Amino acid sequence: MAGSDMIPGADGGSLLPDRYPAEDFFVCDMFGASPKDDLGSMEHPIFSLSTRPDRRVLSYEHNGLQIEVTPSVKGRATIHDKDVLIYCVSQLMAGLNAGRAISRTLNLKAHDLLVATNRDTSGDAYTRLKEAFERLAGTRITTNITTGGQETTRGFGLIESWEIVRRSRGGRMISVTVTLSDWLFRAVLGRSVLTLSRVYFHLRKPLERRVYELARKHCGRQSGWTVSVAVLHKKSGSTAPVRVFRAAIRRMIQDAHLPDYTMTEKDGDLILFERAGAVTETRGAPVLKPDTLEAARELAPGADVYMLQAVWQEWWVNTGRPRLGNADAAFLGWVRAREKSSR
């Protein structure tokens, strides 16, 4: 039977230690920029929050989108396994922003991946990394996607394949080759990603990581986001009873570990997330007109236009803050190109 979600009291609520000096982060491209996460997996509860193998099939429906996540015998990929995908997406975005050709097949140094995601580099850590690859490759997603007025049901894995390329005499993994799913690679090409705080990798509890993702995705560049405990419970993917989940959220409010955001409990069983002033990457970015956002809704049916605006603003920053004669026209052109590349 799969283990339950990690809940308060299991580890005293502490953060993971900062295992490496800040200067060591620059050993890889990922920390030449910032960690990046794709919007699709930030929005939907694809990853397990369980601390033991989770072999349950997850069925999730929200606003007409249906998702079924089927694990392998190794269990569903966990929120900590997702570190691998964040690292890969970050590498690809760093290459894309630098004007380099990118591919969905990456050659990675295992040590760099572990250091960049704040993991230890013991022999056990390499074993756990191998297990993460196995769960990522074995977890299958089936979902309905509407494009151009037509609904298509697709099935795919989180990663298509992986291979240990070389081992040392002691058997330790040196490097791996991983091929991402076309779904994830298209998210990178469409720049459907958001920057994460590096403190994300210091969050110990799976639920903390998942709630931070939701806050980051839904707050965007707004001042705050209010959500009911019931909806937050559903969107998090937690399998704990709502009363236990509520207690975990209250403990999270007390611990105040989430980077960039503060949490406050409000009357009516509501939780308010507010930006703590730490997310400043797009300060000075062009502000779009309301009519422009309405036009974007027509170009990208079903998309969160406020999130598209946030992604475009980050793209504008990452491309050197170019001078725009007409920011609204530039944004709509970007949306058209993004939609075309995703078809």
N, C-alpha and C positions, 0 to 999 in steps of 0.2 A: 504494500500500500504506500502511496506517495506520502512524503512528509508534508506537514502543514507549513503555511507561510511563517517566516521568522517574525515573531511578535515581541513586544516589550519584555525586558527582563532577561532575554537570552544572552546578551553580551554587555549589559550595563549601559547600552546606548552610546558607547564611545565610537569615535571615528577610527578608521584604520590609520596606522602611523605613516608618516611621509618617509618612505624607505630610501629615497635617493636625494642627494643635493640637487638644487634647482638646475645647476649648470649641466648635470648629467642628462637632463631631459632633451638637450639639443643633439643627442647622438642620432636622432632620426628625424625625418621630415615632419612627422606629426607635430612635434613641439617647436618646429620653425613657424607653425601657424597655431591652430587651436584644435582641440578635439571636435569632431563633427559627428552628428547623429542624423539619420534619415527620418523624414517626417512620418512616413508610413508606420514604422515600428514604434515611433514615439506616441502616435495617436491610439494605436490598438494594442491590446494586451497579448502580444504574441509569445512573450517569454515567461517562463515559469518563475514564480517567486518562492518555490519550495526549496528546502535545504536538502532534500533527498530525492532520488529519482522519481520524476512525475510522469507517469505513463497514461494519464487521463487524456482523452480527446477533448479539446476545448472548442466549444461552439459559441460564437459571439456575433451579435447583430446590433448595429447602431446606425441610425439615419439611413436605413435601406441597404447598408453595406453588410454583407454576411461573410464571416471568416470562420473557417474550421482549421484548427491546428492539430495535426496528428503526430505524436511522438514515435520514435523507434523503440526497440526493446531497451535501448540505453536511457530512455527518458527524454522529455521535451527539453529543448535548449533553455538554459536559465538566464536570468538577467545579468549574471556575472559572465556567462559565456558570451554575451553580447559585446563585451570589451573587445573581442577579436574583430567584430564587424565595425565597431567605432574606430579602431585602429586602421582597418583597411580603408574605410570611407575617408578618414583623415588623410591618409597617404595619397589617395586618388585626388582629393580636392586640392592638396598641396601641389600635386603635379599639374592639375588642370589650371590652377591659378598662375602657375609659373610658365604656362604655355607649352608644357611637355605633352607628348602623346601618351594616352593612358589606355589600359586594357583591363578587362575584368579578371584577368589572371595576374596575381601578384606573387613575387618572390620575397619572402619575409625572413628576417633574422629573428629567430625565436627569442633571443636575449633582449633585443630592442623592444619587441612587443611586450615582454614581461616588465621591463623597466618603464616603458611609456605608460603602461596601465597600472603602475604602482603595485606590482606583484613581486614576491620574492623570487629569487633565481636558484632555489634549491633544486635538488633532483626531483622532489615531489612536485614542485611547481611545473616542471616540464611534463610530468605524467598527467597532472590536472589539465594542462594545456591540450595535450593529445585527446583527453576525454572530452574537452570542450569542442574540439573539431568534430569528433564523432557525433556528438549531440546536434551540433549545427547542421551537419550534413544529413542526419537522419530525420530531422524535424521537417515535416511537409505542411505547406499552407495551401488551402483551397479557398478561393474568394471570387466574388462576382465584381467585375469592374465595368463601369459604364463609360464608354468613349464614343463620341459622335452619335449619341442617341441609341446606341446598341449596347446591350448587356452581354458580357462575355464572362464565363466561368473558367478560371485558370487554376492550375496546380503547379507548385514549384517548391524548391527547397531553399533554405536560408543561404546555404552555399552549395555550389554544384559539385565540387570535388576538392580534395586536399591530398597532399602527398608529403611525407617526410623525405626531404632531398638527401640529407647527409646526417650521419651520427658520429660522435667522437668515439674513441676506444671504450670509454666508460658507458656508452649507450645513450648519452645525453643528446637530445634533439638540438641540432645546430640551426637548421633552416628548414622552411616549409614552402611549398607552392600551394596557393589556394585560389580557386576559381569561384568568384561570387556569382550569385544568381543574376539572371538578366534583369529581374525586377529591381534588385538593389543597385545594379550598375546604371540602369536608366534613371534612378533617383539621383545618382551622382551627376550624370550628364545633364539632367534637368535642374541641377543645383537645388534639389528639394531636400536641403539639409539645414540644420541649425547648429550654431556653435554651443558647446557645453563648457561649463566651468571645469577646470582641471581638478577641482575639489571633488567632482563626481566620483573619481576613482578612490577617494578616501571614505566614501560612504560605505559603511559596513553592512547595513541591513538591506536586503532586496527591496523591501517596500519603500525605503527612503529613496533608493535609486529610481524606482518606478514613479513615485510621486513627484520627484524633481523633474523627470522627463515631461510629465503632464503639465506641471507648472510652466516649464520652459516653452512648451509647445503652445499652450493656451493663453499665457500672458502675452507672449510675443513682445511687442514694444508698448503694449498697453500698461497703464499704471497698476492694474490688478485684475483678478479673475475670481468670481464667486461661484462655488459649485456646492451642490448638496452632498452630504455624506453618502447617500444612496448611489448617486451618479458617480462620485469619485470611487466608490467601492467597485462598481461595475467596470469603469474604465481602467482601474488599476489591474484587474485580473485576479484580485485576491480571492482565495477560496475560504478564508476565515469567515465566520458569521459576522453580520454587520455590527453587532455589539462589540465583538472582539476587535474588528477593524476600527471602530470608532475609538476604542481605548488606545489602539496603536497610533492613531492620528493625534490624539491628545498628548501622548508621550512624545511624538515627533514635534509638536508645537513647543512642548517644554524643553526638549533637547536643543531645538533651534539649530540643527546641523545643515539644513538645506542651503547651498550657496545661492546667492543672488536674490533669494526670496524669503519673505517672512510669512508665517501662517497664523491666522487668528480664527478662533471659533466664534460664530455669530448665532444669534437667535434663529430658530427655525431649522436647526440641524444643518447649518451651512458652514462652509470653510472659505475664508477669504485669503487668497494669495496676493501679496503685493511685492513689487520689485523693491529690492533693498538698495538700489542705486549703484549696484556693481556692474550691471550690463550696460556698457557705454560704447560698445564698438561702433554703433551706427549713429552716434551723436553728429548732428549736422547733415544727415542724409536728406535728400529731397523729400518733401511732404507732398503726397498725392492728393488730387481733388476727389471728392466723393463720387462725381460722375465717372472718373477714371476707374474706380473700384467697381462701379456698376458695370462698366464696359468689360472689365476683367472677368466678372461673373458669367457674362455671355460667352466669352472666349474659352473659359475653363469651367464648364458646368459641374457643379458639385464640389468645387475646390473652395478652400477657406481663403478668401481673397486677402484678408488681413495677414494671414501667414505668408501668402505669396508676396505681399508687400514687404514683410520682414526679411524673407529670403532674398528678394531683389536688392533691398538696402544693404544686406551683408555682401552680396555680390558686388555692388557698387563700391563698397569699402575695399574688398579684396582685390579689385581691379585698379586700385590707386585713386579712387574718388575722382573720376574723370568729369570734366565740365560738360554739362548737358544743356543743349539749347532748349529742349522741351522734355522735361523729366517725365511727364505723363505719357507722351508718345513713346519715349524710350522704354518705359515700363510695359506698355501694351505690346510693343514689339518683342520684348523679352518673353512675355506670357505666350504670345503666338509661337515663338520658336520652341519654348518649353513644351507646349501642347503637341506640336508637330513631332518633336523627338520622342515623345512618349507613346506615339501610335504604332 
